[in-house]
């Protein structure tokens, strides 16, 4: 059975910001189906135009999308992620504090950056 993980905008920016290979880390945690909502892709596209550190990290995030499946659903990224995680029984990779609280209240598994060096559940 495949283990699904939804990746939030800031999850895709981790490689550019902290140099952590999220794909090998997710594989170590047993995830083999990597999903990204279209809304997160749009957020990355906007951020990539900003320049600076976040712009560079967003560009790197965009370059990694070929290794993920894009989910074509419309709406606000955090709402989509919270609802899809429950519907699909998927974990979520995010460092967003508010989103983590929402997911926790719904019993969703949260994957996050730990000690700026690796991912943890």
C-alpha positions as CSV (number, residue, x, y, z in Angstrom):
1,X,0.0,0.0,0.0
2,X,1.4,3.4,-0.9
3,X,1.9,6.1,1.8
4,X,0.8,9.5,0.6
5,X,2.1,12.9,1.6
6,X,0.8,16.3,0.5
7,X,3.5,18.9,0.2
8,X,2.8,22.5,1.2
9,X,4.4,25.5,-0.5
10,X,7.0,25.9,2.3
11,X,7.7,22.1,2.2
12,X,8.9,22.5,-1.4
13,X,11.0,25.5,-0.3
14,X,13.0,23.5,2.3
15,X,15.7,22.3,-0.2
16,X,16.4,25.9,-1.3
17,X,16.3,27.3,2.2
18,X,18.0,24.6,4.2
19,X,19.7,22.3,1.7
20,X,17.7,19.2,2.8
21,X,16.8,16.6,0.2
22,X,13.1,16.3,1.0
23,X,12.7,13.3,-1.5
24,X,15.3,11.1,0.2
25,X,14.0,12.2,3.6
26,X,10.3,11.3,2.7
27,X,11.5,8.0,1.3
28,X,13.2,7.2,4.6
29,X,9.9,7.9,6.3
30,X,8.2,5.5,4.0
31,X,6.3,7.9,1.7
32,X,6.2,6.9,-2.0
33,X,3.3,9.1,-3.3
34,X,4.2,12.8,-3.3
35,X,1.2,15.1,-4.0
36,X,1.2,18.9,-4.5
37,X,-2.0,20.9,-4.8
38,X,-2.1,23.3,-7.8
39,X,-2.6,26.2,-5.3
40,X,0.8,25.5,-3.8
41,X,2.3,25.6,-7.3
42,X,0.8,29.0,-7.9
43,X,2.1,30.3,-4.6
44,X,5.6,29.1,-5.6
45,X,5.3,30.8,-8.9
46,X,4.4,34.1,-7.2
47,X,7.2,33.8,-4.7
48,X,9.7,33.0,-7.4
49,X,9.2,36.4,-8.9
50,X,10.1,38.1,-5.6
51,X,13.8,37.5,-5.8
52,X,16.1,37.2,-2.8
53,X,16.4,34.1,-0.7
54,X,12.7,33.1,-0.8
55,X,12.5,33.7,-4.5
56,X,15.5,31.4,-5.1
57,X,14.0,28.8,-2.8
58,X,10.7,29.0,-4.6
59,X,12.5,28.6,-8.0
60,X,14.2,25.4,-6.6
61,X,10.8,24.2,-5.4
62,X,9.3,24.7,-8.8
63,X,12.2,22.7,-10.4
64,X,11.3,19.8,-8.1
65,X,7.7,19.5,-9.1
66,X,8.5,16.9,-11.8
67,X,9.0,14.4,-9.0
68,X,5.5,15.0,-7.6
69,X,1.9,14.6,-8.8
70,X,0.0,17.8,-9.1
71,X,-3.6,17.7,-7.8
72,X,-5.9,19.9,-9.8
73,X,-8.3,21.4,-7.2
74,X,-9.1,25.0,-6.8
75,X,-9.2,27.0,-3.6
76,X,-7.0,28.3,-0.9
77,X,-3.9,26.1,-0.5
78,X,-4.2,25.5,3.3
79,X,-7.9,24.7,3.1
80,X,-7.2,22.3,0.2
81,X,-4.4,20.6,2.0
82,X,-6.4,20.2,5.3
83,X,-9.4,18.7,3.5
84,X,-7.4,16.5,1.0
85,X,-5.3,15.1,3.8
86,X,-8.4,13.8,5.6
87,X,-10.1,12.6,2.4
88,X,-7.0,10.8,1.1
89,X,-5.7,9.6,4.4
90,X,-2.4,11.4,3.6
91,X,0.3,13.0,5.8
92,X,1.3,16.6,5.2
93,X,4.8,18.1,4.9
94,X,4.6,21.7,6.2
95,X,6.4,24.1,8.6
96,X,3.3,26.4,8.7
97,X,2.4,26.7,12.4
98,X,-1.3,27.6,11.8
99,X,-1.7,24.8,9.2
100,X,0.0,22.3,11.6
101,X,-2.6,23.3,14.4
102,X,-5.5,22.7,11.9
103,X,-4.1,19.4,10.8
104,X,-3.4,18.2,14.4
105,X,-7.0,18.9,15.3
106,X,-8.1,16.6,12.5
107,X,-5.7,13.9,13.4
108,X,-3.5,14.2,10.3
109,X,0.1,13.0,10.4
110,X,2.5,16.0,10.1
111,X,5.9,15.8,8.5
112,X,8.2,18.8,9.4
113,X,11.7,20.0,9.2
114,X,13.6,19.1,12.4
115,X,16.8,20.8,13.5
116,X,17.1,22.3,10.0
117,X,18.8,19.1,8.9
118,X,16.1,16.4,8.4
119,X,12.4,15.6,8.2
120,X,10.5,14.0,11.1
121,X,7.0,12.9,11.9
